Amino acid sequence: MKNKKRIFIISAIVIFIISLVIINNLNTHSSYFKISLSSKPTWESTYKVGDFDSLVFDIDTMDLKILASNDADIHLKIYDFLKNVQYKTDNRILEIGETKTHKCHACLLLNNYIELSLPTSYVKEVSIKNHKADINLATLRGKVNIENQEGEITLNDLIDLTITNDAGNIRGKNVIINKITTQSGHITLNKAGVLDDAQITSDSGNVTVDFASPVYVDYETTSGHVKINDSSLEDNKSIFIKTNSGNITIN
């Protein structure tokens, strides 16, 4: 009887570990797989818009949400059940980052995330360096620079976007493109706009863009189908799109 009980416990542990490894390797960052230890943030603070000139995030596995707020102040909430986040204001730059890489697969199942609420009057730069987390940004009125190693990026209502992406899909709506470079992952943008000399470069992944107004599209592809429904040299705005392996679809 004892042997059967021991075998059952060992089997349950092995199945649990294998499940964690599979979830991690599938790059599944969805909150459906994550456990919230509390509905309350482990740390929170309020800042005035003039307290700093830029925001810098350096995150490892903690998801990042930056959302618009009707409040005049900036509200930062950190759900850090591993006590792994550092934050400081230096030279009028608010820096928020994780202190170390998580060594255990189980850590990825904890719903650790950073939530920042910005008033629409905030027009300063936001810089994000991400290792393996999901990023969700909405209604930012300043420049946004993202260096993404691995993770899903969801964007809404941004006016100046630059992304360097190693692996992960990029989805957005009402986004004005400056430059997007991705090694692996699909790019899907709806109601997009462009700045001068805008570029999208994809090594492996489809590029699908629906522009809010007419844009001239210059393109180059090594391997992939191209479908451009509306593009004219007479359009005032232009963008260059290049793919090595992936389709280009422009509406």
Residue pairs with C-beta under 8 A, 6 or more apart in sequence:
17 105
20 105
20 106
20 108
20 109
21 105
23 33
23 105
23 108
23 109
24 105
24 108
27 132
27 150
27 151
27 167
27 168
29 63
29 108
29 132
29 133
29 134
29 151
29 152
31 63
31 111
33 109
34 108
34 109
34 110
34 111
35 109
35 110
35 111
36 79
36 111
37 81
37 110
37 111
38 79
38 81
41 77
41 78
41 79
41 115
42 78
42 79
42 80
42 81
42 83
43 77
43 78
43 80
43 85
44 75
44 76
44 77
44 78
45 75
45 76
46 73
46 74
46 75
46 76
47 73
47 74
47 76
47 94
48 73
48 74
49 72
49 73
49 74
49 119
49 121
49 122
51 74
51 89
51 92
51 94
52 89
52 92
52 93
52 94
52 124
53 92
53 93
53 124
53 125
54 92
54 93
54 94
54 124
54 125
54 126
54 127
55 93
55 94
55 96
55 116
55 124
55 125
55 126
55 127
56 93
56 94
56 95
56 96
56 97
56 127
56 129
57 64
57 95
57 96
57 97
57 114
57 126
57 127
57 128
57 129
57 130
58 95
58 96
58 97
58 98
58 129
59 96
59 97
59 98
59 114
59 128
59 129
59 130
59 131
59 133
60 84
60 98
60 100
60 101
60 102
60 131
60 132
60 133
61 98
61 101
61 102
61 107
61 108
61 112
61 131
61 132
61 133
62 80
62 84
62 85
62 98
62 112
62 113
62 114
62 133
63 112
63 113
63 114
63 133
63 134
63 135
63 136
64 113
64 114
64 116
64 128
64 130
64 133
64 134
64 135
64 136
65 113
65 114
65 115
65 116
65 136
65 137
66 115
66 116
66 117
66 118
66 126
66 136
66 137
66 138
66 140
67 115
67 116
67 117
67 118
67 136
67 138
67 139
68 117
68 118
68 119
68 120
68 138
68 139
68 140
68 157
69 75
69 117
69 118
69 119
69 120
70 119
70 120
71 117
71 119
72 119
72 121
73 119
74 116
74 117
74 118
74 119
74 122
75 116
75 117
76 87
76 96
76 114
76 115
76 116
76 117
77 114
77 115
77 116
77 117
78 85
78 87
78 96
78 114
78 115
79 111
79 112
79 113
79 114
79 115
80 112
80 114
81 110
81 111
81 112
82 102
82 107
82 110
82 112
84 98
84 99
84 100
84 102
84 112
85 96
85 97
85 98
85 99
85 114
86 95
86 96
86 97
86 98
86 99
87 94
87 95
87 96
87 97
88 94
88 95
89 95
96 114
101 131
102 108
118 139
118 140
120 139
120 141
121 141
122 140
122 141
122 142
123 141
123 142
124 142
125 142
125 143
125 144
125 145
126 137
126 140
126 142
126 143
126 144
126 145
127 145
127 146
128 135
128 144
128 145
128 146
128 147
128 148
129 147
130 146
130 147
130 148
130 149
130 150
130 151
131 149
131 150
131 151
132 149
132 150
132 151
133 151
134 151
134 152
134 153
134 154
135 146
135 148
135 151
135 152
135 153
135 154
136 154
137 144
137 153
137 154
137 155
137 156
137 158
138 155
138 156
138 157
139 156
139 157
139 158
140 157
140 158
140 159
141 159
142 159
142 160
143 160
143 162
143 178
144 158
144 160
144 161
144 162
145 162
145 163
146 153
146 161
146 162
146 163
146 164
146 165
147 164
148 163
148 164
148 165
148 166
148 168
149 166
149 167
150 166
150 167
150 168
151 168
152 168
152 169
152 171
153 163
153 165
153 168
153 169
153 170
153 171
153 172
154 171
154 172
155 161
155 170
155 171
155 172
155 173
155 175
156 172
156 173
156 174
156 175
157 173
157 174
157 175
158 172
158 174
158 175
158 176
159 176
160 176
160 178
160 195
161 172
161 175
161 176
161 177
161 178
161 180
162 178
162 179
162 180
163 170
163 179
163 180
163 181
163 182
164 181
164 182
165 180
165 181
165 182
165 183
165 185
166 182
166 183
166 184
167 183
167 184
167 185
168 184
168 185
169 185
169 186
169 187
169 188
169 205
170 180
170 182
170 185
170 186
170 187
170 188
170 189
171 188
171 189
172 188
172 189
172 190
172 192
173 189
173 190
173 191
174 190
174 191
174 192
174 212
175 189
175 191
175 192
175 193
176 192
176 193
176 194
176 195
177 189
177 192
177 193
177 194
177 195
177 198
177 200
177 239
178 195
178 198
179 198
179 199
179 200
180 187
180 199
180 200
180 201
181 199
181 200
181 201
181 202
182 201
182 202
182 203
182 205
183 203
183 204
184 203
184 204
184 205
185 202
185 204
185 205
186 205
186 206
186 207
186 208
186 246
187 200
187 202
187 205
187 206
187 207
187 208
187 209
188 206
188 208
188 209
189 208
189 209
189 210
190 210
191 210
191 211
191 212
192 209
192 210
192 211
192 212
193 211
193 212
193 213
193 215
193 237
194 211
194 215
194 237
194 238
194 239
197 238
197 240
198 237
198 238
198 239
198 240
199 239
199 240
199 241
199 242
200 207
200 209
200 239
200 240
200 241
200 242
201 241
201 242
201 243
202 242
202 243
202 244
202 246
203 243
203 244
203 245
204 244
204 245
204 246
205 243
205 245
205 246
206 224
206 243
206 246
206 247
206 248
206 249
207 241
207 243
207 246
207 247
207 248
207 249
208 247
208 249
209 241
209 249
209 250
209 251
210 250
210 251
211 230
211 250
211 251
213 237
214 230
214 231
214 232
214 235
214 237
215 231
215 235
215 237
215 238
215 239
216 231
216 232
216 233
216 234
216 235
216 237
216 238
216 239
217 228
217 231
217 238
217 239
217 241
217 250
218 238
218 239
218 240
218 241
219 226
219 228
219 240
219 241
219 242
219 248
220 240
220 241
220 242
220 243
221 242
221 243
221 244
221 246
221 248
222 243
222 244
222 245
223 243
223 244
223 245
223 246
224 243
224 245
224 246
224 247
224 248
225 247
225 248
226 247
226 248
227 247
227 248
227 249
227 250
228 248
228 249
228 250
229 250
229 251
230 250
230 251
231 250
241 248
241 250
